[in-house]
């Protein structure tokens, strides 16, 4: 796995959502109904925090959230490197 993908995956897990690069429907099916509900709600919460949401396409929204996950994952991995 490349570093970028690893950061994305770790960031998504930290934020409590399904990694947006995967097939989300398949991933949600593997979760319990309660966990899937929580993951969907957290994703919608992240989506609502995007300031220019009205002018964005679904692809833009997905890319924005992927960058957010990657940033969080990068920070976590950078913190682990310093220890």
TIVO-2410 file (N, C-alpha, C; in nm, 3 decimals):
# residues 83
REC num residu      c1      c2      c3 atome chaine
REC   1      X   0.086  -0.118   0.000     N      A
REC   1      X   0.000   0.000   0.000    CA      A
REC   1      X   0.090   0.124   0.000     C      A
REC   2      X   0.060   0.218  -0.086     N      A
REC   2      X   0.140   0.340  -0.089    CA      A
REC   2      X   0.105   0.428   0.031     C      A
REC   3      X   0.198   0.517   0.064     N      A
REC   3      X   0.181   0.600   0.183    CA      A
REC   3      X   0.051   0.681   0.177     C      A
REC   4      X   0.018   0.734   0.060     N      A
REC   4      X  -0.103   0.815   0.044    CA      A
REC   4      X  -0.228   0.732   0.077     C      A
REC   5      X  -0.232   0.609   0.027     N      A
REC   5      X  -0.347   0.523   0.055    CA      A
REC   5      X  -0.354   0.486   0.202     C      A
REC   6      X  -0.238   0.463   0.261     N      A
REC   6      X  -0.233   0.430   0.403    CA      A
REC   6      X  -0.283   0.546   0.487     C      A
REC   7      X  -0.239   0.668   0.453     N      A
REC   7      X  -0.287   0.787   0.525    CA      A
REC   7      X  -0.437   0.803   0.510     C      A
REC   8      X  -0.488   0.779   0.391     N      A
REC   8      X  -0.631   0.790   0.365    CA      A
REC   8      X  -0.709   0.689   0.449     C      A
REC   9      X  -0.663   0.566   0.452     N      A
REC   9      X  -0.730   0.461   0.526    CA      A
REC   9      X  -0.729   0.489   0.677     C      A
REC  10      X  -0.612   0.525   0.730     N      A
REC  10      X  -0.599   0.555   0.873    CA      A
REC  10      X  -0.684   0.677   0.911     C      A
REC  11      X  -0.682   0.780   0.826     N      A
REC  11      X  -0.762   0.900   0.853    CA      A
REC  11      X  -0.911   0.872   0.854     C      A
REC  12      X  -0.957   0.790   0.760     N      A
REC  12      X  -1.099   0.755   0.756    CA      A
REC  12      X  -1.140   0.678   0.880     C      A
REC  13      X  -1.056   0.585   0.923     N      A
REC  13      X  -1.087   0.510   1.044    CA      A
REC  13      X  -1.090   0.601   1.166     C      A
REC  14      X  -0.996   0.695   1.171     N      A
REC  14      X  -0.992   0.788   1.284    CA      A
REC  14      X  -1.117   0.877   1.286     C      A
REC  15      X  -1.164   0.916   1.169     N      A
REC  15      X  -1.284   0.999   1.160    CA      A
REC  15      X  -1.412   0.918   1.177     C      A
REC  16      X  -1.400   0.786   1.174     N      A
REC  16      X  -1.516   0.700   1.196    CA      A
REC  16      X  -1.600   0.676   1.073     C      A
REC  17      X  -1.540   0.693   0.954     N      A
REC  17      X  -1.615   0.670   0.831    CA      A
REC  17      X  -1.550   0.558   0.751     C      A
REC  18      X  -1.625   0.509   0.652     N      A
REC  18      X  -1.571   0.409   0.561    CA      A
REC  18      X  -1.475   0.480   0.467     C      A
REC  19      X  -1.357   0.424   0.440     N      A
REC  19      X  -1.263   0.490   0.348    CA      A
REC  19      X  -1.331   0.520   0.214     C      A
REC  20      X  -1.332   0.646   0.171     N      A
REC  20      X  -1.406   0.685   0.052    CA      A
REC  20      X  -1.351   0.630  -0.079     C      A
REC  21      X  -1.234   0.570  -0.080     N      A
REC  21      X  -1.180   0.516  -0.204    CA      A
REC  21      X  -1.235   0.376  -0.232     C      A
REC  22      X  -1.296   0.314  -0.134     N      A
REC  22      X  -1.351   0.180  -0.149    CA      A
REC  22      X  -1.494   0.187  -0.203     C      A
REC  23      X  -1.547   0.071  -0.238     N      A
REC  23      X  -1.688   0.062  -0.273    CA      A
REC  23      X  -1.766   0.073  -0.143     C      A
REC  24      X  -1.825   0.187  -0.120     N      A
REC  24      X  -1.885   0.219   0.008    CA      A
REC  24      X  -2.001   0.126   0.041     C      A
REC  25      X  -2.081   0.092  -0.057     N      A
REC  25      X  -2.195   0.004  -0.033    CA      A
REC  25      X  -2.150  -0.132   0.019     C      A
REC  26      X  -2.047  -0.188  -0.043     N      A
REC  26      X  -1.996  -0.318   0.002    CA      A
REC  26      X  -1.939  -0.309   0.143     C      A
REC  27      X  -1.869  -0.201   0.173     N      A
REC  27      X  -1.811  -0.185   0.305    CA      A
REC  27      X  -1.919  -0.169   0.412     C      A
REC  28      X  -2.024  -0.095   0.381     N      A
REC  28      X  -2.131  -0.074   0.479    CA      A
REC  28      X  -2.207  -0.203   0.507     C      A
REC  29      X  -2.219  -0.290   0.408     N      A
REC  29      X  -2.288  -0.417   0.427    CA      A
REC  29      X  -2.213  -0.504   0.528     C      A
REC  30      X  -2.081  -0.493   0.532     N      A
REC  30      X  -2.003  -0.575   0.623    CA      A
REC  30      X  -2.013  -0.529   0.768     C      A
REC  31      X  -2.059  -0.407   0.789     N      A
REC  31      X  -2.074  -0.354   0.925    CA      A
REC  31      X  -2.208  -0.394   0.984     C      A
REC  32      X  -2.216  -0.391   1.116     N      A
REC  32      X  -2.346  -0.411   1.180    CA      A
REC  32      X  -2.434  -0.292   1.145     C      A
REC  33      X  -2.564  -0.308   1.160     N      A
REC  33      X  -2.655  -0.199   1.122    CA      A
REC  33      X  -2.628  -0.074   1.205     C      A
REC  34      X  -2.595  -0.092   1.331     N      A
REC  34      X  -2.565   0.023   1.418    CA      A
REC  34      X  -2.437   0.093   1.375     C      A
REC  35      X  -2.331   0.017   1.345     N      A
REC  35      X  -2.205   0.076   1.301    CA      A
REC  35      X  -2.218   0.143   1.165     C      A
REC  36      X  -2.295   0.083   1.076     N      A
REC  36      X  -2.319   0.143   0.944    CA      A
REC  36      X  -2.392   0.276   0.960     C      A
REC  37      X  -2.488   0.278   1.050     N      A
REC  37      X  -2.564   0.402   1.076    CA      A
REC  37      X  -2.472   0.511   1.128     C      A
REC  38      X  -2.383   0.475   1.222     N      A
REC  38      X  -2.289   0.573   1.276    CA      A
REC  38      X  -2.194   0.625   1.168     C      A
REC  39      X  -2.145   0.535   1.085     N      A
REC  39      X  -2.052   0.576   0.978    CA      A
REC  39      X  -2.120   0.671   0.879     C      A
REC  40      X  -2.245   0.641   0.845     N      A
REC  40      X  -2.319   0.728   0.752    CA      A
REC  40      X  -2.343   0.865   0.814     C      A
REC  41      X  -2.377   0.868   0.942     N      A
REC  41      X  -2.402   0.996   1.009    CA      A
REC  41      X  -2.276   1.080   1.018     C      A
REC  42      X  -2.162   1.015   1.046     N      A
REC  42      X  -2.035   1.088   1.053    CA      A
REC  42      X  -1.996   1.143   0.916     C      A
REC  43      X  -2.023   1.066   0.810     N      A
REC  43      X  -1.994   1.113   0.675    CA      A
REC  43      X  -2.080   1.236   0.643     C      A
REC  44      X  -2.208   1.229   0.675     N      A
REC  44      X  -2.296   1.344   0.650    CA      A
REC  44      X  -2.252   1.467   0.730     C      A
REC  45      X  -2.203   1.444   0.852     N      A
REC  45      X  -2.155   1.555   0.935    CA      A
REC  45      X  -2.034   1.621   0.870     C      A
REC  46      X  -1.940   1.539   0.819     N      A
REC  46      X  -1.824   1.595   0.748    CA      A
REC  46      X  -1.869   1.672   0.624     C      A
REC  47      X  -1.967   1.617   0.555     N      A
REC  47      X  -2.018   1.679   0.433    CA      A
REC  47      X  -2.081   1.815   0.463     C      A
REC  48      X  -2.155   1.824   0.573     N      A
REC  48      X  -2.219   1.951   0.609    CA      A
REC  48      X  -2.118   2.059   0.646     C      A
REC  49      X  -1.999   2.019   0.689     N      A
REC  49      X  -1.897   2.116   0.730    CA      A
REC  49      X  -1.823   2.178   0.612     C      A
REC  50      X  -1.850   2.131   0.491     N      A
REC  50      X  -1.785   2.187   0.373    CA      A
REC  50      X  -1.852   2.321   0.342     C      A
REC  51      X  -1.777   2.432   0.344     N      A
REC  51      X  -1.839   2.564   0.329    CA      A
REC  51      X  -1.902   2.589   0.192     C      A
REC  52      X  -1.841   2.544   0.085     N      A
REC  52      X  -1.891   2.573  -0.050    CA      A
REC  52      X  -1.971   2.456  -0.106     C      A
REC  53      X  -2.045   2.387  -0.021     N      A
REC  53      X  -2.114   2.263  -0.057    CA      A
REC  53      X  -2.214   2.280  -0.172     C      A
REC  54      X  -2.284   2.390  -0.177     N      A
REC  54      X  -2.388   2.411  -0.278    CA      A
REC  54      X  -2.334   2.410  -0.421     C      A
REC  55      X  -2.207   2.448  -0.437     N      A
REC  55      X  -2.150   2.461  -0.570    CA      A
REC  55      X  -2.063   2.341  -0.609     C      A
REC  56      X  -2.072   2.234  -0.532     N      A
REC  56      X  -1.985   2.119  -0.556    CA      A
REC  56      X  -2.063   2.001  -0.613     C      A
REC  57      X  -1.996   1.925  -0.697     N      A
REC  57      X  -2.055   1.803  -0.748    CA      A
REC  57      X  -2.026   1.690  -0.648     C      A
REC  58      X  -2.090   1.575  -0.666     N      A
REC  58      X  -2.066   1.461  -0.578    CA      A
REC  58      X  -1.918   1.421  -0.580     C      A
REC  59      X  -1.857   1.427  -0.698     N      A
REC  59      X  -1.715   1.394  -0.711    CA      A
REC  59      X  -1.628   1.491  -0.633     C      A
REC  60      X  -1.662   1.619  -0.638     N      A
REC  60      X  -1.586   1.720  -0.562    CA      A
REC  60      X  -1.599   1.696  -0.412     C      A
REC  61      X  -1.719   1.661  -0.368     N      A
REC  61      X  -1.742   1.635  -0.226    CA      A
REC  61      X  -1.659   1.515  -0.181     C      A
REC  62      X  -1.662   1.409  -0.262     N      A
REC  62      X  -1.586   1.288  -0.230    CA      A
REC  62      X  -1.436   1.319  -0.223     C      A
REC  63      X  -1.385   1.397  -0.319     N      A
REC  63      X  -1.244   1.434  -0.319    CA      A
REC  63      X  -1.208   1.519  -0.197     C      A
REC  64      X  -1.298   1.609  -0.159     N      A
REC  64      X  -1.274   1.694  -0.042    CA      A
REC  64      X  -1.261   1.608   0.084     C      A
REC  65      X  -1.352   1.513   0.099     N      A
REC  65      X  -1.349   1.426   0.217    CA      A
REC  65      X  -1.228   1.334   0.213     C      A
REC  66      X  -1.189   1.289   0.094     N      A
REC  66      X  -1.068   1.207   0.082    CA      A
REC  66      X  -0.945   1.285   0.126     C      A
REC  67      X  -0.937   1.413   0.087     N      A
REC  67      X  -0.824   1.496   0.129    CA      A
REC  67      X  -0.823   1.517   0.280     C      A
REC  68      X  -0.942   1.534   0.338     N      A
REC  68      X  -0.954   1.550   0.483    CA      A
REC  68      X  -0.904   1.423   0.554     C      A
REC  69      X  -0.946   1.308   0.505     N      A
REC  69      X  -0.900   1.180   0.564    CA      A
REC  69      X  -0.750   1.166   0.552     C      A
REC  70      X  -0.697   1.202   0.436     N      A
REC  70      X  -0.553   1.190   0.414    CA      A
REC  70      X  -0.476   1.283   0.507     C      A
REC  71      X  -0.529   1.404   0.529     N      A
REC  71      X  -0.462   1.499   0.618    CA      A
REC  71      X  -0.460   1.447   0.762     C      A
REC  72      X  -0.574   1.394   0.807     N      A
REC  72      X  -0.581   1.339   0.943    CA      A
REC  72      X  -0.487   1.221   0.957     C      A
REC  73      X  -0.488   1.131   0.858     N      A
REC  73      X  -0.399   1.016   0.861    CA      A
REC  73      X  -0.252   1.055   0.859     C      A
REC  74      X  -0.219   1.157   0.780     N      A
REC  74      X  -0.082   1.206   0.774    CA      A
REC  74      X  -0.035   1.261   0.907     C      A
REC  75      X  -0.124   1.334   0.975     N      A
REC  75      X  -0.090   1.388   1.106    CA      A
REC  75      X  -0.067   1.276   1.207     C      A
REC  76      X  -0.154   1.174   1.201     N      A
REC  76      X  -0.138   1.062   1.294    CA      A
REC  76      X  -0.008   0.987   1.269     C      A
REC  77      X   0.023   0.963   1.144     N      A
REC  77      X   0.146   0.891   1.112    CA      A
REC  77      X   0.269   0.973   1.145     C      A
REC  78      X   0.262   1.104   1.124     N      A
REC  78      X   0.374   1.191   1.159    CA      A
REC  78      X   0.396   1.191   1.310     C      A
REC  79      X   0.288   1.187   1.385     N      A
REC  79      X   0.300   1.179   1.531    CA      A
REC  79      X   0.361   1.049   1.576     C      A
REC  80      X   0.332   0.940   1.506     N      A
REC  80      X   0.391   0.810   1.540    CA      A
REC  80      X   0.541   0.808   1.509     C      A
REC  81      X   0.581   0.877   1.401     N      A
REC  81      X   0.723   0.880   1.364    CA      A
REC  81      X   0.806   0.953   1.468     C      A
REC  82      X   0.747   1.053   1.534     N      A
REC  82      X   0.821   1.132   1.631    CA      A
REC  82      X   0.840   1.059   1.763     C      A
REC  83      X   0.760   0.956   1.789     N      A
REC  83      X   0.771   0.883   1.917    CA      A
REC  83      X   0.885   0.788   1.918     C      A
***
